Amino acid sequence: MTIVSGTFEIVVATVVVTGRLDALEARSLRTSLQDHIADGKNRIAVDLSEVTFVDSAGLAALVKGMKDARQGGGDLRLVTPASPDANRVFQLTRFDKVFTFGETIEAVLGTW
Amino acid sequence: MNAPATVELAATYLALRDIGPWLEGLLAPLGSKRLAELKGSIELAVHELAANSVAHAYADDCKLVLTGSLEQDRLVVCLEDGGDEFSPDPTAVADPDHPQVGGYGLLIIDALASSVDYERDGDTNRWTVAFDI
C-alpha cells in the first residue's frame, strides 16, 4: 500500500460592494467579476453587507457572475445585505433560493 | 389628499438617484415611522420603472417626468417619457438550474405595486403605478 498525503489550497476571490448596487454601478461589478473569472478564479465571494440598495441591474450583474463562475466549475456566493431594502430584490425574484448566502464573509468562505 | 408633486429627471441612471429623496418628501406627511416602512419598496418599484424608461430613451435630451399623489390609502405615481413605445420582454423567473440574467424589472414592479397601467399617448409613454399605504 502506498499513501500519499498532500494539501490542496482553494482560492476564493472576494469582492466587497458598498452603497448602491444599481444600474449606474452594475457594469463596474460585472467587469470586476469577469476579470476574476478570466483570471481563473471561479470561486467568488461578494460581500453585500454594506449595500443599501440593489436593483434588477445589480441583480443581473450578480446572476451573470454566478452563471459564469458555475460554468467554470466554481460558484459566486454572497454575504447577506444588512439592509432589508437591499435584500428585497432577492426575495421578490426568488434569487434568495438560488444564491448561497452567509451572514459574514467568513461564513461564506467556510462554505467552500 | 395632498397636492401632486412633480419632478423632472434627465434620462440617465445617475438622475434616478433623485427618486428616493423625492419620495421621502412625498411620503413625509405619513410620519417618519410609516415613511421608513414604505419608502424602500416604493423606491425600488419606481426606480425599476424609470430605469426601464432610461434604457429606451434614445434621445440625449429625453426627460422623465414623475408625478406623485398621496391619497387617503394609496400613493399614485405617474411616469411620463418621450422614449420608444414600451414593448414588454418576457418576464424572467428565478430558476436555480437556468437562472436568467435579466428581465426582472416588471416582475419586481408587479410584486410591489397594487396596480400598474401603461398607455401610449402620441409620442409619450405614460405609466401609472399605485401603492397601498
gemmi code that builds the backbone of each chain (N, CA, C; Angstrom):
import gemmi

chains = {
    "A": [
        ("MET", (0.845, -1.181, 0.000), (0.000, 0.000, 0.000), (0.887, 1.239, 0.000)),
        ("THR", (0.413, 2.216, -0.685), (1.118, 3.497, -0.697), (0.141, 4.607, -0.303)),
        ("ILE", (0.549, 5.425, 0.590), (-0.271, 6.573, 0.977), (0.490, 7.837, 0.650)),
        ("VAL", (-0.138, 8.664, -0.106), (0.481, 9.944, -0.450), (-0.392, 11.062, 0.104)),
        ("SER", (0.129, 11.817, 1.020), (-0.619, 12.939, 1.589), (-0.238, 14.232, 0.896)),
        ("GLY", (-1.178, 15.133, 0.871), (-0.896, 16.425, 0.273), (-1.908, 17.454, 0.737)),
        ("THR", (-1.767, 18.629, 0.306), (-2.744, 19.679, 0.611), (-3.190, 20.311, -0.694)),
        ("PHE", (-4.395, 20.787, -0.642), (-4.941, 21.452, -1.810), (-5.530, 22.771, -1.362)),
        ("GLU", (-5.044, 23.823, -1.899), (-5.472, 25.149, -1.477), (-6.532, 25.680, -2.439)),
        ("ILE", (-7.664, 26.042, -1.863), (-8.744, 26.614, -2.679), (-8.612, 28.130, -2.664)),
        ("VAL", (-8.588, 28.703, -3.823), (-8.512, 30.163, -3.926), (-9.920, 30.720, -4.101)),
        ("VAL", (-10.291, 31.652, -3.241), (-11.586, 32.323, -3.355), (-11.335, 33.817, -3.528)),
        ("ALA", (-11.823, 34.359, -4.601), (-11.727, 35.810, -4.804), (-12.827, 36.483, -3.991)),
        ("THR", (-12.508, 37.600, -3.384), (-13.520, 38.333, -2.629), (-13.735, 39.708, -3.269)),
        ("VAL", (-14.983, 40.095, -3.292), (-15.361, 41.407, -3.829), (-16.270, 42.061, -2.805)),
        ("VAL", (-15.922, 43.248, -2.374), (-16.734, 43.977, -1.395), (-17.446, 45.116, -2.106)),
        ("VAL", (-18.755, 45.152, -1.969), (-19.556, 46.212, -2.591), (-20.199, 47.012, -1.465)),
        ("THR", (-20.149, 48.330, -1.566), (-20.816, 49.177, -0.576), (-21.700, 50.200, -1.302)),
        ("GLY", (-22.640, 50.766, -0.562), (-23.504, 51.800, -1.147), (-24.584, 51.205, -2.014)),
        ("ARG", (-24.857, 51.833, -3.133), (-25.953, 51.416, -4.004), (-25.421, 50.536, -5.133)),
        ("LEU", (-26.025, 49.371, -5.273), (-25.718, 48.494, -6.409), (-26.892, 48.626, -7.379)),
        ("ASP", (-26.813, 49.662, -8.199), (-27.919, 49.967, -9.110), (-27.427, 49.973, -10.547)),
        ("ALA", (-28.280, 50.418, -11.452), (-27.945, 50.382, -12.872), (-26.695, 51.193, -13.181)),
        ("LEU", (-26.429, 52.194, -12.348), (-25.250, 53.032, -12.577), (-23.961, 52.286, -12.257)),
        ("GLU", (-24.006, 51.411, -11.265), (-22.795, 50.734, -10.781), (-22.685, 49.281, -11.244)),
        ("ALA", (-23.745, 48.753, -11.802), (-23.770, 47.319, -12.119), (-22.671, 46.935, -13.112)),
        ("ARG", (-22.393, 47.830, -14.057), (-21.381, 47.493, -15.062), (-20.003, 47.316, -14.432)),
        ("SER", (-19.690, 48.150, -13.449), (-18.387, 48.030, -12.773), (-18.271, 46.691, -12.061)),
        ("LEU", (-19.359, 46.290, -11.408), (-19.328, 44.994, -10.716), (-19.189, 43.865, -11.726)),
        ("ARG", (-19.939, 43.970, -12.821), (-19.877, 42.913, -13.841), (-18.444, 42.774, -14.365)),
        ("THR", (-17.788, 43.901, -14.608), (-16.403, 43.877, -15.100), (-15.468, 43.254, -14.070)),
        ("SER", (-15.660, 43.618, -12.813), (-14.809, 43.072, -11.747), (-14.958, 41.553, -11.666)),
        ("LEU", (-16.189, 41.082, -11.748), (-16.420, 39.636, -11.669), (-15.836, 38.924, -12.893)),
        ("GLN", (-16.024, 39.529, -14.057), (-15.478, 38.927, -15.281), (-13.954, 38.850, -15.225)),
        ("ASP", (-13.337, 39.870, -14.647), (-11.868, 39.880, -14.530), (-11.386, 38.710, -13.665)),
        ("HIS", (-12.078, 38.471, -12.559), (-11.700, 37.351, -11.685), (-11.846, 36.019, -12.431)),
        ("ILE", (-12.945, 35.872, -13.136), (-13.204, 34.593, -13.825), (-12.201, 34.399, -14.964)),
        ("ALA", (-11.895, 35.475, -15.674), (-10.901, 35.389, -16.749), (-9.530, 35.032, -16.193)),
        ("ASP", (-9.317, 35.380, -14.927), (-8.048, 35.095, -14.257), (-8.040, 33.694, -13.649)),
        ("GLY", (-9.095, 32.936, -13.918), (-9.158, 31.554, -13.427), (-9.731, 31.409, -12.034)),
        ("LYS", (-10.219, 32.516, -11.457), (-10.796, 32.451, -10.099), (-12.313, 32.277, -10.236)),
        ("ASN", (-12.734, 31.027, -10.175), (-14.145, 30.727, -10.389), (-14.935, 30.603, -9.083)),
        ("ARG", (-14.250, 30.767, -7.975), (-14.944, 30.822, -6.688), (-14.856, 32.266, -6.201)),
        ("ILE", (-16.025, 32.881, -6.100), (-16.055, 34.309, -5.767), (-17.043, 34.537, -4.633)),
        ("ALA", (-16.598, 35.268, -3.614), (-17.478, 35.677, -2.524), (-17.697, 37.187, -2.641)),
        ("VAL", (-18.944, 37.580, -2.763), (-19.267, 39.003, -2.886), (-19.908, 39.456, -1.576)),
        ("ASP", (-19.269, 40.401, -0.930), (-19.748, 40.912, 0.357), (-20.710, 42.070, 0.102)),
        ("LEU", (-21.992, 41.819, 0.353), (-23.020, 42.845, 0.151), (-23.498, 43.426, 1.488)),
        ("SER", (-22.771, 43.142, 2.569), (-23.281, 43.507, 3.902), (-23.516, 45.006, 4.042)),
        ("GLU", (-22.758, 45.824, 3.320), (-22.922, 47.273, 3.462), (-23.582, 47.901, 2.240)),
        ("VAL", (-24.263, 47.085, 1.476), (-25.016, 47.612, 0.337), (-26.377, 48.113, 0.839)),
        ("THR", (-26.786, 49.245, 0.353), (-28.033, 49.854, 0.850), (-29.206, 49.704, -0.111)),
        ("PHE", (-28.914, 49.376, -1.359), (-29.974, 49.296, -2.376), (-29.479, 48.397, -3.496)),
        ("VAL", (-30.311, 47.482, -3.937), (-29.976, 46.634, -5.090), (-31.167, 46.660, -6.042)),
        ("ASP", (-30.913, 46.965, -7.309), (-31.997, 46.927, -8.295), (-31.798, 45.737, -9.235)),
        ("SER", (-32.644, 45.632, -10.255), (-32.582, 44.462, -11.131), (-31.292, 44.436, -11.952)),
        ("ALA", (-30.714, 45.612, -12.220), (-29.444, 45.638, -12.956), (-28.305, 45.106, -12.078)),
        ("GLY", (-28.326, 45.476, -10.805), (-27.333, 44.938, -9.874), (-27.490, 43.441, -9.715)),
        ("LEU", (-28.752, 43.016, -9.604), (-29.028, 41.580, -9.508), (-28.512, 40.856, -10.755)),
        ("ALA", (-28.750, 41.452, -11.929), (-28.324, 40.822, -13.180), (-26.806, 40.647, -13.227)),
        ("ALA", (-26.077, 41.623, -12.695), (-24.612, 41.511, -12.677), (-24.183, 40.325, -11.812)),
        ("LEU", (-24.861, 40.148, -10.678), (-24.529, 39.026, -9.799), (-24.921, 37.689, -10.430)),
        ("VAL", (-26.068, 37.663, -11.093), (-26.521, 36.417, -11.736), (-25.568, 36.027, -12.864)),
        ("LYS", (-25.142, 37.028, -13.638), (-24.189, 36.749, -14.723), (-22.884, 36.187, -14.143)),
        ("GLY", (-22.421, 36.801, -13.068), (-21.200, 36.310, -12.432), (-21.362, 34.892, -11.911)),
        ("MET", (-22.534, 34.620, -11.322), (-22.786, 33.274, -10.792), (-22.806, 32.244, -11.933)),
        ("LYS", (-23.470, 32.596, -13.022), (-23.547, 31.650, -14.148), (-22.160, 31.370, -14.708)),
        ("ASP", (-21.385, 32.433, -14.896), (-20.037, 32.258, -15.454), (-19.155, 31.453, -14.504)),
        ("ALA", (-19.276, 31.745, -13.212), (-18.459, 31.016, -12.226), (-18.836, 29.538, -12.205)),
        ("ARG", (-20.126, 29.253, -12.256), (-20.571, 27.851, -12.223), (-20.152, 27.112, -13.496)),
        ("GLN", (-20.174, 27.821, -14.621), (-19.729, 27.181, -15.865), (-18.263, 26.798, -15.784)),
        ("GLY", (-17.509, 27.541, -14.980), (-16.090, 27.235, -14.796), (-15.829, 26.266, -13.664)),
        ("GLY", (-16.914, 25.714, -13.105), (-16.753, 24.735, -12.036), (-16.737, 25.345, -10.647)),
        ("GLY", (-16.961, 26.643, -10.540), (-16.965, 27.298, -9.244), (-18.347, 27.793, -8.867)),
        ("ASP", (-18.384, 28.891, -8.149), (-19.665, 29.471, -7.754), (-19.419, 30.908, -7.310)),
        ("LEU", (-20.484, 31.668, -7.279), (-20.452, 33.019, -6.720), (-21.415, 33.013, -5.538)),
        ("ARG", (-20.914, 33.329, -4.348), (-21.728, 33.288, -3.137), (-21.718, 34.660, -2.462)),
        ("LEU", (-22.744, 34.907, -1.678), (-22.986, 36.274, -1.219), (-23.027, 36.387, 0.296)),
        ("VAL", (-22.520, 37.508, 0.799), (-22.773, 37.902, 2.173), (-24.082, 38.697, 2.171)),
        ("THR", (-25.012, 38.305, 3.007), (-26.344, 38.908, 3.038), (-26.277, 40.405, 3.342)),
        ("PRO", (-26.984, 41.214, 2.576), (-27.038, 42.645, 2.911), (-27.688, 42.846, 4.280)),
        ("ALA", (-27.141, 43.760, 5.059), (-27.753, 44.071, 6.355), (-29.056, 44.838, 6.164)),
        ("SER", (-29.146, 45.574, 5.089), (-30.326, 46.404, 4.847), (-31.478, 45.597, 4.246)),
        ("PRO", (-32.663, 45.647, 4.872), (-33.826, 44.970, 4.269), (-34.140, 45.499, 2.874)),
        ("ASP", (-33.882, 46.781, 2.647), (-34.145, 47.355, 1.322), (-33.251, 46.718, 0.257)),
        ("ALA", (-32.030, 46.375, 0.636), (-31.119, 45.743, -0.315), (-31.449, 44.268, -0.508)),
        ("ASN", (-32.052, 43.662, 0.497), (-32.430, 42.244, 0.409), (-33.672, 42.016, -0.446)),
        ("ARG", (-34.484, 43.053, -0.556), (-35.827, 42.897, -1.133), (-35.803, 42.297, -2.545)),
        ("VAL", (-34.857, 42.745, -3.356), (-34.854, 42.300, -4.755), (-34.586, 40.794, -4.860)),
        ("PHE", (-33.804, 40.257, -3.937), (-33.535, 38.813, -3.968), (-34.791, 38.023, -3.602)),
        ("GLN", (-35.528, 38.548, -2.639), (-36.744, 37.853, -2.212), (-37.830, 37.920, -3.282)),
        ("LEU", (-37.998, 39.089, -3.878), (-39.062, 39.270, -4.869), (-38.841, 38.401, -6.103)),
        ("THR", (-37.585, 38.199, -6.458), (-37.269, 37.428, -7.659), (-36.944, 35.961, -7.340)),
        ("ARG", (-36.981, 35.623, -6.051), (-36.701, 34.271, -5.554), (-35.227, 33.882, -5.716)),
        ("PHE", (-34.390, 34.862, -5.977), (-32.967, 34.540, -6.048), (-32.372, 34.289, -4.665)),
        ("ASP", (-33.163, 34.563, -3.624), (-32.687, 34.188, -2.289), (-32.605, 32.672, -2.149)),
        ("LYS", (-33.283, 31.946, -3.077), (-33.219, 30.480, -3.070), (-32.166, 29.951, -4.059)),
        ("VAL", (-31.613, 30.849, -4.863), (-30.672, 30.416, -5.906), (-29.224, 30.643, -5.464)),
        ("PHE", (-28.974, 31.824, -4.888), (-27.628, 32.103, -4.377), (-27.417, 31.419, -3.033)),
        ("THR", (-26.163, 31.109, -2.754), (-25.781, 30.700, -1.406), (-25.383, 31.943, -0.623)),
        ("PHE", (-26.042, 32.154, 0.523), (-25.780, 33.334, 1.346), (-25.111, 32.936, 2.655)),
        ("GLY", (-24.349, 33.856, 3.198), (-23.830, 33.727, 4.558), (-23.939, 35.073, 5.248)),
        ("GLU", (-23.920, 35.047, 6.564), (-24.092, 36.306, 7.300), (-22.811, 37.142, 7.340)),
        ("THR", (-21.672, 36.459, 7.201), (-20.379, 37.168, 7.215), (-19.509, 36.607, 6.083)),
        ("ILE", (-18.438, 37.325, 5.779), (-17.529, 36.848, 4.739), (-16.874, 35.538, 5.184)),
        ("GLU", (-16.614, 35.416, 6.494), (-16.005, 34.180, 7.000), (-16.962, 32.998, 6.823)),
        ("ALA", (-18.237, 33.268, 7.060), (-19.236, 32.206, 6.891), (-19.323, 31.777, 5.427)),
        ("VAL", (-19.259, 32.723, 4.526), (-19.321, 32.377, 3.096), (-18.067, 31.601, 2.692)),
        ("LEU", (-16.910, 32.060, 3.140), (-15.664, 31.358, 2.791), (-15.680, 29.940, 3.352)),
        ("GLY", (-16.351, 29.771, 4.497), (-16.427, 28.453, 5.121), (-17.304, 27.466, 4.372)),
        ("THR", (-18.084, 27.953, 3.412), (-18.936, 27.038, 2.633), (-18.143, 26.303, 1.556)),
        ("TRP", (-16.886, 26.736, 1.328), (-16.071, 26.019, 0.355), (-15.126, 25.039, 1.051)),
    ],
    "B": [
        ("MET", (-56.063, 64.343, 0.882), (-55.172, 64.174, -0.279), (-54.293, 65.413, -0.442)),
        ("ASN", (-52.999, 65.185, -0.645), (-52.065, 66.286, -0.838), (-51.972, 66.640, -2.314)),
        ("ALA", (-51.502, 67.852, -2.571), (-51.328, 68.273, -3.963), (-50.273, 67.406, -4.634)),
        ("PRO", (-50.457, 67.077, -5.917), (-49.458, 66.256, -6.605), (-48.094, 66.935, -6.607)),
        ("ALA", (-47.055, 66.151, -6.480), (-45.681, 66.662, -6.535), (-45.027, 66.121, -7.796)),
        ("THR", (-44.348, 66.992, -8.503), (-43.743, 66.594, -9.778), (-42.237, 66.841, -9.743)),
        ("VAL", (-41.511, 65.917, -10.362), (-40.072, 66.111, -10.526), (-39.699, 65.696, -11.946)),
        ("GLU", (-38.800, 66.469, -12.544), (-38.329, 66.159, -13.905), (-36.893, 65.665, -13.806)),
        ("LEU", (-36.637, 64.515, -14.416), (-35.311, 63.902, -14.338), (-34.720, 63.736, -15.732)),
        ("ALA", (-33.421, 63.931, -15.846), (-32.729, 63.566, -17.083), (-32.814, 62.051, -17.242)),
        ("ALA", (-32.816, 61.595, -18.479), (-32.929, 60.150, -18.724), (-31.559, 59.496, -18.587)),
        ("THR", (-31.033, 59.543, -17.362), (-29.747, 58.905, -17.061), (-29.901, 58.092, -15.779)),
        ("TYR", (-29.052, 57.077, -15.638), (-29.121, 56.266, -14.424), (-28.706, 57.077, -13.195)),
        ("LEU", (-27.820, 58.034, -13.380), (-27.425, 58.879, -12.249), (-28.610, 59.678, -11.724)),
        ("ALA", (-29.413, 60.200, -12.634), (-30.551, 61.029, -12.220), (-31.583, 60.228, -11.427)),
        ("LEU", (-31.608, 58.917, -11.624), (-32.592, 58.094, -10.902), (-32.343, 58.093, -9.396)),
        ("ARG", (-31.165, 58.518, -8.991), (-30.876, 58.572, -7.553), (-31.640, 59.703, -6.858)),
        ("ASP", (-32.286, 60.550, -7.649), (-33.119, 61.601, -7.051), (-34.510, 61.077, -6.690)),
        ("ILE", (-34.830, 59.863, -7.113), (-36.176, 59.333, -6.844), (-36.397, 59.126, -5.345)),
        ("GLY", (-35.403, 58.591, -4.656), (-35.551, 58.330, -3.223), (-35.857, 59.589, -2.426)),
        ("PRO", (-35.042, 60.646, -2.563), (-35.346, 61.885, -1.847), (-36.704, 62.484, -2.232)),
        ("TRP", (-37.058, 62.363, -3.500), (-38.372, 62.876, -3.935), (-39.498, 62.120, -3.237)),
        ("LEU", (-39.359, 60.817, -3.145), (-40.386, 60.013, -2.466), (-40.449, 60.325, -0.967)),
        ("GLU", (-39.297, 60.584, -0.384), (-39.290, 60.937, 1.041), (-40.136, 62.176, 1.291)),
        ("GLY", (-39.995, 63.167, 0.420), (-40.805, 64.377, 0.560), (-42.281, 64.085, 0.368)),
        ("LEU", (-42.555, 63.222, -0.591), (-43.950, 62.892, -0.920), (-44.624, 62.133, 0.221)),
        ("LEU", (-43.874, 61.255, 0.874), (-44.439, 60.402, 1.930), (-44.297, 61.011, 3.325)),
        ("ALA", (-43.648, 62.150, 3.419), (-43.394, 62.766, 4.726), (-44.658, 62.974, 5.559)),
        ("PRO", (-45.794, 63.340, 4.950), (-46.996, 63.534, 5.777), (-47.437, 62.282, 6.529)),
        ("LEU", (-46.948, 61.116, 6.135), (-47.335, 59.877, 6.826), (-46.587, 59.689, 8.142)),
        ("GLY", (-45.547, 60.484, 8.357), (-44.755, 60.337, 9.570), (-43.532, 59.477, 9.322)),
        ("SER", (-42.523, 59.663, 10.167), (-41.226, 59.029, 9.908), (-41.287, 57.499, 9.992)),
        ("LYS", (-42.108, 56.968, 10.910), (-42.160, 55.512, 11.058), (-42.743, 54.855, 9.809)),
        ("ARG", (-43.869, 55.385, 9.367), (-44.524, 54.820, 8.175), (-43.672, 55.066, 6.922)),
        ("LEU", (-43.040, 56.217, 6.886), (-42.146, 56.535, 5.760), (-41.041, 55.489, 5.657)),
        ("ALA", (-40.442, 55.158, 6.802), (-39.346, 54.183, 6.807), (-39.836, 52.808, 6.358)),
        ("GLU", (-41.077, 52.474, 6.699), (-41.627, 51.167, 6.319), (-41.908, 51.076, 4.821)),
        ("LEU", (-42.324, 52.197, 4.242), (-42.815, 52.169, 2.860), (-41.777, 52.559, 1.817)),
        ("LYS", (-40.879, 53.435, 2.208), (-40.044, 54.090, 1.188), (-39.220, 53.107, 0.355)),
        ("GLY", (-38.604, 52.127, 1.004), (-37.696, 51.227, 0.294), (-38.373, 50.466, -0.830)),
        ("SER", (-39.545, 49.914, -0.550), (-40.218, 49.119, -1.577), (-40.766, 50.004, -2.692)),
        ("ILE", (-41.296, 51.174, -2.321), (-41.834, 52.068, -3.361), (-40.697, 52.619, -4.219)),
        ("GLU", (-39.591, 52.959, -3.573), (-38.447, 53.460, -4.348), (-37.971, 52.407, -5.349)),
        ("LEU", (-37.902, 51.160, -4.901), (-37.434, 50.110, -5.808), (-38.345, 49.995, -7.030)),
        ("ALA", (-39.660, 50.019, -6.801), (-40.596, 49.879, -7.928), (-40.507, 51.072, -8.878)),
        ("VAL", (-40.487, 52.286, -8.323), (-40.433, 53.481, -9.179), (-39.081, 53.544, -9.897)),
        ("HIS", (-38.034, 53.157, -9.191), (-36.698, 53.114, -9.798), (-36.679, 52.137, -10.982)),
        ("GLU", (-37.276, 50.966, -10.814), (-37.296, 49.979, -11.905), (-38.066, 50.517, -13.108)),
        ("LEU", (-39.164, 51.184, -12.819), (-39.963, 51.771, -13.896), (-39.145, 52.820, -14.657)),
        ("ALA", (-38.496, 53.694, -13.901), (-37.724, 54.766, -14.514), (-36.482, 54.215, -15.232)),
        ("ALA", (-35.870, 53.191, -14.666), (-34.696, 52.591, -15.311), (-35.073, 51.994, -16.658)),
        ("ASN", (-36.272, 51.428, -16.726), (-36.761, 50.900, -17.999), (-36.919, 52.035, -19.018)),
        ("SER", (-37.392, 53.181, -18.546), (-37.528, 54.338, -19.440), (-36.166, 54.826, -19.907)),
        ("VAL", (-35.200, 54.879, -19.002), (-33.853, 55.320, -19.383), (-33.277, 54.390, -20.447)),
        ("ALA", (-33.512, 53.094, -20.285), (-32.962, 52.122, -21.230), (-33.534, 52.303, -22.626)),
        ("HIS", (-34.742, 52.888, -22.708), (-35.392, 53.033, -24.011), (-35.536, 54.494, -24.442)),
        ("ALA", (-34.843, 55.387, -23.747), (-34.894, 56.807, -24.113), (-33.678, 57.107, -24.981)),
        ("TYR", (-33.866, 57.057, -26.265), (-32.707, 57.137, -27.148), (-32.230, 58.564, -27.403)),
        ("ALA", (-33.098, 59.547, -27.234), (-32.671, 60.922, -27.462), (-31.913, 61.439, -26.245)),
        ("ASP", (-30.807, 62.178, -26.493), (-29.982, 62.661, -25.388), (-30.740, 63.602, -24.460)),
        ("ASP", (-31.691, 64.359, -25.038), (-32.392, 65.351, -24.226), (-33.704, 64.810, -23.661)),
        ("CYS", (-33.887, 63.503, -23.717), (-35.123, 62.900, -23.231), (-35.228, 63.111, -21.709)),
        ("LYS", (-36.421, 63.446, -21.279), (-36.676, 63.677, -19.851), (-37.710, 62.689, -19.345)),
        ("LEU", (-37.635, 62.421, -18.075), (-38.661, 61.639, -17.395), (-39.391, 62.590, -16.448)),
        ("VAL", (-40.699, 62.510, -16.450), (-41.483, 63.346, -15.543), (-42.250, 62.436, -14.594)),
        ("LEU", (-41.984, 62.596, -13.318), (-42.670, 61.816, -12.281), (-43.645, 62.721, -11.540)),
        ("THR", (-44.871, 62.241, -11.407), (-45.871, 62.967, -10.625), (-46.424, 62.021, -9.568)),
        ("GLY", (-46.424, 62.468, -8.340), (-46.914, 61.627, -7.255), (-48.067, 62.277, -6.524)),
        ("SER", (-49.076, 61.472, -6.198), (-50.225, 61.975, -5.442), (-50.457, 61.067, -4.246)),
        ("LEU", (-50.414, 61.670, -3.078), (-50.666, 60.923, -1.856), (-52.151, 61.017, -1.521)),
        ("GLU", (-52.846, 59.889, -1.619), (-54.267, 59.859, -1.331), (-54.476, 59.211, 0.031)),
        ("GLN", (-55.730, 59.028, 0.408), (-56.014, 58.580, 1.777), (-55.344, 57.240, 2.102)),
        ("ASP", (-55.445, 56.291, 1.179), (-54.911, 54.964, 1.479), (-53.994, 54.443, 0.376)),
        ("ARG", (-53.551, 55.349, -0.484), (-52.631, 54.892, -1.521), (-51.794, 56.045, -2.061)),
        ("LEU", (-50.681, 55.662, -2.643), (-49.816, 56.618, -3.348), (-49.884, 56.268, -4.825)),
        ("VAL", (-50.143, 57.265, -5.663), (-50.193, 57.044, -7.104), (-49.035, 57.803, -7.743)),
        ("VAL", (-48.223, 57.086, -8.494), (-47.084, 57.697, -9.178), (-47.280, 57.526, -10.683)),
        ("CYS", (-47.178, 58.654, -11.396), (-47.286, 58.624, -12.865), (-45.913, 58.959, -13.447)),
        ("LEU", (-45.474, 58.165, -14.382), (-44.188, 58.401, -15.062), (-44.461, 58.621, -16.539)),
        ("GLU", (-43.979, 59.745, -17.067), (-44.112, 60.025, -18.499), (-42.727, 60.206, -19.103)),
        ("ASP", (-42.559, 59.665, -20.307), (-41.312, 59.892, -21.034), (-41.601, 59.902, -22.523)),
        ("GLY", (-40.646, 60.431, -23.280), (-40.809, 60.539, -24.723), (-40.003, 59.511, -25.481)),
        ("GLY", (-39.679, 58.406, -24.837), (-38.890, 57.359, -25.475), (-39.731, 56.481, -26.379)),
        ("ASP", (-39.099, 55.433, -26.864), (-39.809, 54.491, -27.734), (-40.961, 53.833, -26.995)),
        ("GLU", (-41.944, 53.393, -27.764), (-43.094, 52.737, -27.161), (-42.655, 51.476, -26.421)),
        ("PHE", (-43.268, 51.275, -25.276), (-42.929, 50.114, -24.455), (-43.275, 48.818, -25.185)),
        ("SER", (-42.352, 47.909, -25.181), (-42.580, 46.585, -25.758), (-42.112, 45.567, -24.732)),
        ("PRO", (-43.034, 44.860, -24.099), (-42.625, 44.012, -22.980), (-41.762, 42.836, -23.401)),
        ("ASP", (-40.692, 42.630, -22.652), (-39.889, 41.412, -22.798), (-40.517, 40.356, -21.900)),
        ("PRO", (-40.265, 39.102, -22.188), (-40.771, 38.063, -21.290), (-40.223, 38.276, -19.880)),
        ("THR", (-41.108, 38.186, -18.917), (-40.673, 38.340, -17.531), (-39.953, 37.078, -17.078)),
        ("ALA", (-38.784, 37.276, -16.510), (-37.968, 36.133, -16.112), (-38.434, 35.567, -14.768)),
        ("VAL", (-38.173, 34.321, -14.564), (-38.455, 33.656, -13.294), (-37.160, 33.023, -12.813)),
        ("ALA", (-36.864, 33.213, -11.526), (-35.628, 32.649, -10.989), (-35.710, 31.134, -10.960)),
        ("ASP", (-34.821, 30.504, -11.657), (-34.777, 29.049, -11.718), (-33.344, 28.642, -11.360)),
        ("PRO", (-33.182, 27.862, -10.293), (-31.820, 27.507, -9.868), (-31.002, 26.836, -10.963)),
        ("ASP", (-31.663, 26.104, -11.826), (-30.926, 25.390, -12.862), (-30.701, 26.238, -14.116)),
        ("HIS", (-31.590, 27.195, -14.337), (-31.487, 28.025, -15.536), (-31.730, 29.499, -15.200)),
        ("PRO", (-30.895, 30.084, -14.349), (-31.123, 31.481, -13.985), (-30.900, 32.418, -15.175)),
        ("GLN", (-31.859, 33.299, -15.404), (-31.710, 34.272, -16.477), (-31.029, 35.515, -15.931)),
        ("VAL", (-30.306, 36.183, -16.807), (-29.515, 37.318, -16.363), (-30.364, 38.583, -16.225)),
        ("GLY", (-31.426, 38.709, -16.988), (-32.225, 39.933, -16.926), (-33.708, 39.654, -17.054)),
        ("GLY", (-34.478, 40.729, -17.123), (-35.920, 40.584, -17.322), (-36.717, 40.588, -16.034)),
        ("TYR", (-36.124, 41.132, -14.955), (-36.793, 41.081, -13.655), (-37.493, 42.383, -13.270)),
        ("GLY", (-37.331, 43.430, -14.061), (-37.886, 44.732, -13.699), (-39.395, 44.709, -13.506)),
        ("LEU", (-40.103, 44.199, -14.496), (-41.572, 44.192, -14.398), (-42.066, 43.264, -13.302)),
        ("LEU", (-41.374, 42.156, -13.126), (-41.733, 41.232, -12.045), (-41.670, 41.957, -10.697)),
        ("ILE", (-40.626, 42.746, -10.522), (-40.446, 43.484, -9.263), (-41.550, 44.526, -9.089)),
        ("ILE", (-41.831, 45.267, -10.156), (-42.877, 46.300, -10.072), (-44.229, 45.664, -9.761)),
        ("ASP", (-44.553, 44.598, -10.466), (-45.840, 43.909, -10.238), (-45.967, 43.417, -8.801)),
        ("ALA", (-44.848, 42.962, -8.248), (-44.892, 42.410, -6.892), (-45.080, 43.492, -5.829)),
        ("LEU", (-44.633, 44.703, -6.130), (-44.649, 45.756, -5.115), (-45.841, 46.701, -5.230)),
        ("ALA", (-46.386, 46.841, -6.423), (-47.472, 47.811, -6.640), (-48.821, 47.114, -6.562)),
        ("SER", (-49.853, 47.885, -6.190), (-51.208, 47.320, -6.181), (-51.829, 47.372, -7.573)),
        ("SER", (-51.362, 48.282, -8.413), (-51.803, 48.292, -9.823), (-50.726, 48.931, -10.677)),
        ("VAL", (-50.639, 48.478, -11.920), (-49.670, 49.009, -12.887), (-50.401, 49.163, -14.214)),
        ("ASP", (-50.437, 50.382, -14.732), (-51.112, 50.632, -16.009), (-50.168, 51.368, -16.945)),
        ("TYR", (-50.274, 51.022, -18.227), (-49.446, 51.669, -19.247), (-50.322, 52.126, -20.398)),
        ("GLU", (-50.026, 53.321, -20.928), (-50.681, 53.760, -22.159), (-49.694, 54.562, -22.997)),
        ("ARG", (-49.857, 54.464, -24.307), (-49.080, 55.255, -25.242), (-49.979, 56.388, -25.728)),
        ("ASP", (-49.563, 57.619, -25.459), (-50.363, 58.785, -25.811), (-49.552, 59.633, -26.778)),
        ("GLY", (-49.795, 59.461, -28.081), (-48.984, 60.161, -29.077), (-47.544, 59.691, -28.993)),
        ("ASP", (-46.629, 60.608, -28.696), (-45.212, 60.244, -28.563), (-44.802, 60.015, -27.106)),
        ("THR", (-45.781, 59.912, -26.244), (-45.481, 59.818, -24.809), (-45.856, 58.455, -24.251)),
        ("ASN", (-44.937, 57.897, -23.472), (-45.256, 56.715, -22.665), (-45.762, 57.194, -21.312)),
        ("ARG", (-46.848, 56.635, -20.855), (-47.385, 57.031, -19.539), (-47.659, 55.771, -18.714)),
        ("TRP", (-46.953, 55.688, -17.596), (-47.158, 54.605, -16.642), (-47.829, 55.165, -15.398)),
        ("THR", (-48.807, 54.470, -14.904), (-49.450, 54.869, -13.648), (-49.375, 53.675, -12.691)),
        ("VAL", (-48.718, 53.904, -11.584), (-48.487, 52.816, -10.614), (-49.029, 53.255, -9.260)),
        ("ALA", (-49.810, 52.378, -8.658), (-50.387, 52.706, -7.340), (-49.834, 51.760, -6.271)),
        ("PHE", (-49.692, 52.317, -5.077), (-49.189, 51.530, -3.932), (-50.157, 51.704, -2.764)),
        ("ASP", (-50.514, 50.612, -2.134), (-51.294, 50.700, -0.906), (-50.406, 51.239, 0.201)),
        ("ILE", (-50.926, 52.182, 0.962), (-50.118, 52.741, 2.050), (-50.879, 52.575, 3.375)),
    ],
}
model = gemmi.Model(1)
for chain_id, residues in chains.items():
    chain = gemmi.Chain(chain_id)
    for i, (resn, *xyz) in enumerate(residues, 1):
        res = gemmi.Residue()
        res.name, res.seqid = resn, gemmi.SeqId(i, " ")
        for name, pos in zip(("N", "CA", "C"), xyz):
            atom = gemmi.Atom()
            atom.name, atom.element = name, gemmi.Element(name[0])
            atom.pos, atom.b_iso = gemmi.Position(*pos), 0.0
            res.add_atom(atom)
        chain.add_residue(res)
    model.add_chain(chain)
structure = gemmi.Structure()
structure.add_model(model)
structure.setup_entities()
